[in-house]
Amino acid sequence: MTTTTLPTVARIAGMIDHAILKPELTRSEVDEALDLAASQHVFSVCVRPSDIAHAVERLAGTGVAVGTVIGFPHGTTSTEAKVAEAAQAIRDGAVELDMVLNIGRLRSGLVDDVEADIRAVVEEAGDILVKVILETAYLDDEQIVAGSKAAERAGARFVKTSTGFAGGGATNPHLRLMRDSVSDAVEVKASGGVRGLDTVLEMLDLGVTRFGTSASETILTELAHRHETGAASGAADDQSSY
């Protein structure tokens, strides 16, 4: 870690998409997570598509944006289905879309198909920001570069590492590769296994500007502790998924 000055709690909170995506979550558990996100003043929540309208209503007036996922978590739904899902998400109030690209086609070298799939969602989204999930755990370096470049050509605003459901998450080498593969017009989001402050600080140094995590409270509490005491709390930096 090369960061010499700790970022403020507000800065890091403003880079977090608090993930509320586990399929088994009950409504009360979703509400608890939404309230936590609001109390931590994170940038946004990323919720399951069926939870968008409820999240928009519950977070009204908090300043926390609501985003969702498209083609999640496998990326294998048809382009037409992804476009329809994006349209419904926007109608329900989502202001950011995290879409999973077609992983199998990327691994097959069908990059033109991957790019067209992304472009269709980006065009449907209009002014709504689209992040493209590569699912880097399944890809080699060449495929990560190809997917990142395809996302930029298709008009996506972010490239993102992972869904958190593929048995592997964000790694520093993959983040470096993604950052080097796209222009400054495209930002990089780390997700999957982002569960501790030290991980966040390391990734910040690599040029990451958004973090997908369900460990927002842990990360921000630790950062506040370090500002107050100048020392780490000793809490473990858990590398498990979302």
N, C-alpha and C positions, 0 to 999 in steps of 0.2 A: 504494500500500500504506500503510495507516494503523496497522498493528501497531507499537507502540513497544517492547514487551518481547517478546523471542523466546520462544515456547512451548518447553517442554522436549521433548527427543527422545522421552521416554516418552509424553507427551501426544499428539504427532503419530502415533507408532507405533500408539497405541491408537485412532486414527481411520482407519486404513488397512485396506481390504479388498484384499489382494494378488491381482491378477487373473492366473489361469492358465487362459486361455480360448481361446487360438489353436487352431484345429482341427488344425493339423499337428504339434502337440507330441507327441513320443514319450514313453514311460513314463519313460525316464531324464531327459528334460528336465523333465517334471512333477516328478519326485523332486528334481531340483536346485532348482526353484522352491519346492517345499514346504520344503526344508531352509533355503533363504534366508529365507523368511517366518518360520520358527521362530527363526533366528539374529537377525533384526531385531525380534522380539517384537511383530509387528503384531497388530492385533485379530483379523483373520480372513484366510482365503484364500477366493477365489471360484473354484470349479473347474467344469469341465465335468461334467454329470450322471453320466457313466460313470466319473468319477474320484472320486466322493464317498467310497465305502467305503474305497478305498485311501488317500485323504487322511486320513480319520478315523483309520485304523490307524497311518499314518506319523507323524501329529502328536499321537498320544496322549501325554499328560503334558507337552506343551509350553505349554499355555495358549492356543494359537491355535485359534480356532473355524473350522469348515468351513461355508461357504455354497455355494450353486449358483445356476444360472439356470434360468428357466422360460419356455418359448415363445421361446427365444433363437435367433437374434438378430432375427427379423422380427416376432414377436408375432402371426402370422397363423394359428397352429394353433387348433383349436376349443377352446372353453371346457372341454369334457369332456377333451380331451387335456392341457390345462394342469393340470387338477385331478388327473388320473392321474399326470402327471409330478411334481407337487408331493407326492402321496402316496408315490410311490416314493422321491423324494429324502429325505423325512423318514424313511422306513424305513431308508434307507442311512446316515443319521446327520447330514444337513444340519440346521443350526440357524438358518439364515437363507435366505430365498428372494428372488432378484431377478427379478421377472417383467416381461416386455415386454408392455405393453398393446397392444390392437389398433389399430395406427397408422392403417391405412386407414379404419377406422370412425370414429376420432376426427376425422380430416381430412374425413370425410363429414358430420360433425355428429351422428353417432349416439352421443351421449354416454351415453344410458341403456344402450345395448349395451356400451359400454366399461366403465361402472361395474359392470354385472352380471358381466362377465367377471372383473374384479378381485375382486369380492366372493366369487365362487365359490372362487377360490384362497385368499383370506383365510380363509374359513370352513373350508376343508379343512386349512389350516395350523394353525388353533387358536392355541396359544401361540407358535408359530414366527413370528418376525418376517418381514414381507413388505415389500419395497421395490418400487416400481413404476417401471419405466423408461419415460420418455416418448418418447425418441429425438427430442430437441428440434431437431436439424438438419433434420428434415422438417416442422416445425410453425411456424406463425406465432404471434404473441403471444397472440391470443385462444384458439388451440388449446392452448397451453401452460397457460394459466389454467384452461381447461375440464378438461384432463386432470389437472392437479394437484388441483383441487377434487373431481373424480370419485374419484380415489384416496383422498382423505381420507374422503369419504362412504362409500366401500366398506370402510373400516377399515384401510387400509394404514398402516404406521408411518413410511415414508419415501417421498419422491418423488426420482427419480434422473434425471439428464440423458440418459445415452447408453449404448449398448452398446459403443461404440468401433469398430463395424464399419460405420457409415453414412456415412463420409466427413466427419464433423464431430463435435466433442465438446462438452465443457462450455464455456460462455462466461459471463463475469460478468453481462451483461445478462439472460441466461436464468436464471441462478441467483437474481438479485435478484427477478425476476418470480415464480419458483417459491416463494421464501421469503415473498413478500408475498401469495401466493395461498392459503396454507394457514395453519392455526392453529399455535400453539406445540406442539400435541400431535403434529404431523407434522414429521419432520426432513428435511433435504435432503442428498442425496449427489451429489457431483460425480464424473463419470467420463468418460473419453474425452479424451485430450490432457493429462491431469494428470501431468506428467513432471518437474517441477522445483519447488524449494522456494518460489521467489517466487510461482509460481502458487498453491501451497497456502496461503501466507500471505494473499494477496489474497482467496482464496475463504473462508478462515477468517473474515475480517472481514465477509463477506457473510452469515454465519450458517450456513455449511456445517459439518456435524458428522461426515461420513464421506467418504472419498476412495477411489475405485476406480482402481487403478493397478498397472502391472507395474514401475514405477520406484521401488519402495519404498527400495531400497538407496541409489540416487542421492539421493533426497530426504532421507533420514535422515542420510546421511553428510555432506551439505552443511550440514544443521542442526547437527550435532555440530561441524563445522569452524567455523561462525560462533560458536558458544558458546565454543570454545577460543580463537579469534583475534580475534573481533569484526569479521571481514571476510568477504566472500563469496569463494568459491574461484575465481570467474571461469568456472565451468562454465556452458555454455549451457543455457537452460531450453527444452528441446526440446518443441514443441507437437504432435508426432505422436500417433497413436492409441495405445491400450494398449501 
